[in-house]
Amino acid sequence: MNKLIDRIKELRADIISAEVFEKEVADYEKNANEVEHTTNTGYGKELVPVDTLSDTVYNSVPAYATFLDKLPWFHWNNMGASVKVAVKGEVWFAVGNSEWTTGAGILAQGKNRLGTGDVTITQAPMIISVDISKKLTNHSITDVETSVMEDISKQVVRTAESMIINGDTSNASTGNVNCDDAVPTSTFASGADDHRLLLDNGIRKIALAGWANTGYIDVWTLEFDDFITVRALLWDYSYDLANLLLLINGNTYNKTLTIAEFKNQYQNGIASTVVDGKLQNKLAWVEYVVCRDFGLTQADWKQSATPASNTKGWFAYIYKPAIQWGYWQPIEIDVIKIPWKWYAVIATVEFGFTIVNKKAGQTSPSVWLAINATV
């Protein structure tokens, strides 16, 4: 094994022309040592810690994310359980002035004071469990370990994105955006998958609740002009197209493909497949994401526990830098073997986010929703 590790070090620059960094080699050494020389005894011998796989999960986030990888304010995995992060504004216009002949101008407080503020990100603990049957490990023709790491990565990303869009901490009998006509604590039990939706307030909640500098508008019959109108409600941010993101429900997206202006854009405009052989990921000149984990709603953009009552589409514009997110500590992963039964891969992760409703010292909204769209 030591010879193999030495050989890896010698060839660390020979993997698809990419360098294998010292940290990766150290990870190989650690994993090899754990498997060969585990100090666990008894039943504990069946438990092999593989915490170095945490990096594998985090590094896979861009591959499986629909929009997490597009959000610039990622605080990585060294956050506290609850931390305040700074939010800055912008520097304003230059101030007209004559030549300074004394030091007063240097010492005086200028008009371009940079607006600053802070928001709090609170982490929420979650557990991911993947069971692997003995039959799969014995007879699979695929790489089971790689497959499981992919599954865990997908779960981490999908859960985080769902929380950012759908989170609502309300436990009232009516009003929760995910179950408007039921008590959330009975619908989303603490051990259920949907419990994630109670951990913090997401995009839908803050806009529908009318938090400062956020809001929503009914669009009714979906038309091209609706996308321009809603985007304009972001004021200064509406011109910063590179930092805007359009989140859209699948049914609503399909409806847009029947709107003449979008159809012409795909046929004849910059988004035409004639340009580069594929559809560009933009609607009305803004990058968009079709959200898997949020379907149709009632007319008030809240979901009913009765699926037949959810018939309306939606879309939302967000200012990308407004979403602050990160993890507390590296993901902890354990592999437990139950003799002659299966393997259980158990990962624990703490994730948190917050949505800045405006830049410090400014009033432009960072989130705006279009609801009640006929699809």
N, C-alpha and C positions, 0 to 999 in steps of 0.2 A: 504493500500500500504506500509506503514512504517513497519507493522508487517511482510509483505512478504520480504521486504528488509533485516530486521533483521534476518529472517529465512535463507536467502541466505548466510548472513555472517556466521551464525552458521554452515551451511553445506558446506562451501566453499571448504572443502577438500574431498568432497564425490561425485564428478562428474567424473566417469570413472577413479577413483584413481588418478586424476590429481588435483592439487591445483588451485582454482580460486583466482587469485591474487587480492590484494587490488584495483589495477587500474581497473580490470574488474568489481568489485562490484561498484566502483565509477561510471563507465559507466552506469551500470544498474540504479543507483540512478538518474543520470543526465537525461537519456532517460525517466524514469518514471515521473520525475518532469516536463519535457518539455511537455509530453503528457497530464498530469493532470492539469498543471498550466501555460500553455502558456499565455504570456502577450500580444500577438498580438491581434489586434482588427479589426473589419470589414473584408475586404477580406484577410487581413494578417493573420486572424485566421486560414485560410486554409493552411498556410505555416508553417510547423513544421520543425525546424532545427534538423538534426540528424548527426552532424559532428563527433560524436563518431563512426559512421559506417566506418569512414576512416580507423581505425585499422583493421576492418573486411576485407576491400579490400586489404590492404597491406599484412595482414597475409595469404591471399588466393593466393598471387603471386606464391609461390612454387607449388601449386596444379595445376595451369593452365599454367605455363611457360613451354616452350620447351627448352630454354637454359638460360634465365635470372637467374634462380636459380643456375646455374653452374658457374656464373661469380663472382669471389671472391671480386672484388673491387666495392662494393655497398656502396655509401655514404649516404644512408638512406634519410630522408626527412627534413633535417635541412640545406640544402645547400642554398647559396645565388643565386640570379638570374644569376650571372656569377661569377664563382670562379676559382681560380687556385689551383690545387691539386699537391702535391709533387710526383715525380716519382724517385725511387732509382734504382741504379744498383746493382752489386754484389761485394762481397769481393773476391779478387783474391787469388793467392797461397801464402802460407807462404814464408817469405823471410829468406834465410839462414844468420845466424849471430853468432858471438861469444858472450860470456857472456859480458853483459854490466858492466863496472867498473866505469862509471861516469853517471851523469844524462843527458848527451847529447842525448842518444838514446831515452829517454822518451820525451824530448822536441822537438826533430827533427820531421818533418813531414814525415810520413812513405810512402811507396810505395802503401800501401793498402788503399788509400783514396777512400771512398765510393762515387761512382758517383751519383750525384743528378741533378734533373731537375724539370720542372713543365709543366703541360698542363692545358688548360682552358676548363671548362665545362659550357656551356651556356644553360639555361633552355628555353623551348618553352611551351607556354600556350596552353592547349587543353580543349575541352568541351565534355563530354559524356552525352548523353540524352537517357533515356529509357522511352517510353510511355507505360502505363498500362491501358488497357481498363476496363471500369466498369464491363463488362461481365466477364472478367477474375477474377477480385477481388471478384465478387459475387458468381461465380460458379466453380472456380478452386478447384480441390481436392488436389492440392499441396500447399506448403508453398510459397506464392507469394513473400514475402519479401526476403526469402533466395534465391529464384530463381533470383530475380533482382540483389541482391548483387553478385551472381555468374556471371551474365551477365556483370556487371560493371567491376568486377575483370578481366574477360576474355578480355574485351575491352582495359583496361589499359595495360595488359601484351602483347596482340597481337599488339597493336599500337607501344609499345616500341621496341619489337623485330623486327617489320617490319622496323622501323626507323634505327635501328642498322645495319641491312643488306642492306636495299635499299636506304637509304637517299642520296640525291644528290641536292645540292643547285643551280645547273646551271639552268638559264632561257633561254639559247640559243635555237635557232630554231632546232638545231641538237646537239646530244651528250649527253643529259641527259640519264643516264643508264636505266631509267624507261619508257622513251618515246623518243626514238632516232630520230624519224621522225616527231615530233610535238613540238610546243612551250609549255613547261610545265605549264606556267601560264594560258594558255587557257584550257589545259587538266586537270590540278589539281587546280581548282578554290579554293579560300580561304575558302569557306564553304563546300568543298567536303571532303570525307573521305581521298582521296589520297593527300590532302594538307600536310599531315604529312611527305611525302617523300621529301618535299622541305626545311625542317627545319634544317637539318644538313647533313654532309657527312658520309655515312656509309661504311661498309666493301667493297662492290663492287666498290664504287666510288674511294676510296683511292688507291685500287690496280690497277684498270684500268687506273687511271690518272698517275700512275707511281710515287706516292709519295715515298720519301726515305724509304728504307727498306721494301717495299711491292712490289708485282708484280703479274704477271699472266703468264700462259703457255698454249698453245694449246695442247689438248690430242688426238683429233680426235677419233680414234677407242678406246673405253674405255676398258682398260685391268688392271689386278691386279697390274702390275708394275707401272702404272701411279700414284697410291696412294702412293707408296713408293717414287717415284721420286719427286712428289710435296711436300711431307712431308720433304724430305731431304733439300729442298730449305729454310727451316726455320733454318738451321744450328744448333746452339747450342740447340735451343728449340725443334728440331726434336727428341731429345733423351728423353725429359721430357714428356713422354706419358701421365702422369696423369694430366698435365696442358694444354694438347692440346684438341681441339674440332674440329670435322669434321662436317661442315654444308653441306647439300646435298639436291639437288632438288628431288622431288618425283619420277619423271620419271628416273632420273639418278640412284636413289637408286634401283628402280625396275630392271634396267639394270644390276646392280652389282650382283643381285641374279642369273643371268644367266652365270656369270663368274665362270669358273671351280674352281679356288682357293677359292673363297668365298663360293661356294656351298659345297666344301669339308670341309671347316671350320665349316659350320653349321651342316654337317652330322657327322664329325668324330673328329673335334678339340675341343678346350676348349669352343667354342661357341655352341657346340652341345646341343640340348635339353636333351640329355641323362644325362648331368651334373647336371642340376637343374630343368629340366622340362620346361624351357623357353629359348628363344633366348636372348643372351647377346646383350647389346646395343653398340657393338663395330664393327668397320670395320677396318681391317688391324691393330688391336690392339689399336685403338683410339676410344674414345667415340664419337658417332655421333648423329646428330639431323636431321630429315627430315623436311625441311622448308616448311610450308604450304603456306606462302604468297610470294613465289617467284617461278614462273614457268619457262618454257623454254625461250630461248633467240634466238637472231640472232647469227651468227657466231662470232661477236665481243663481245658477252656477254651483249649486250644492248638489251632492249626489244623494239619491234616495236609496234606502235598503231594498226597494223594489225595482229591479232592473228595468221593467217596462216603463217606469216613470222618467227614466233618463233618456231624453231625446234630443237635447240641444248641444251644439258644438261650441268651441271656444278657441281663442288664441291669446297669447300674452307677449308683450315686449318687455324685456328686462335689460338694464344696463349692466353688462358683465362684471365690472369691478365692484358692483354693489354687494355681491355675494361673497362673504368671507367664510372660509371653511378649512377644516383640518382634522387631524387625528391626535389623540393624546400620546399614546405610546405605540411602539411597533406591535403589529398583530402577533399575539401569542398563539402558537399552533401546537397541538398535541395529537399524536397518533396512538390510538389504543386498540389493541388486538384482543378480541374475544375468541378464545380457542375454538376452532372448527365452526365458527359462526361468520363473523365479519370484522372489518376494520371500521373504526369510527374516527374520522378526522374532525377535530373540534378546534375552532378558531374563536378567539375573543377579541373584540375591537371596540374602541371608544371613538365615536364620531360626533362632531359638533359643527354648527354653522350659524350664521346670523345674516340678515339682509339689511344693508344700510339703505334707508329710504331716501337719503339725499347726501350729497357731499357737504362737508362742514362749511358753514357760511353761505350755502346756496339753497335754492328752492326748487330746482328742477326735479321732478319725480323720477325714481329709478325703476318703477314697476307700474305697468298699466295693462288692464285686462279688457278683452272684448268677449262678452258673454251672450248667451241666448241666441246663438246663430242657428238658423234653419239649415240642416244638412240632409 
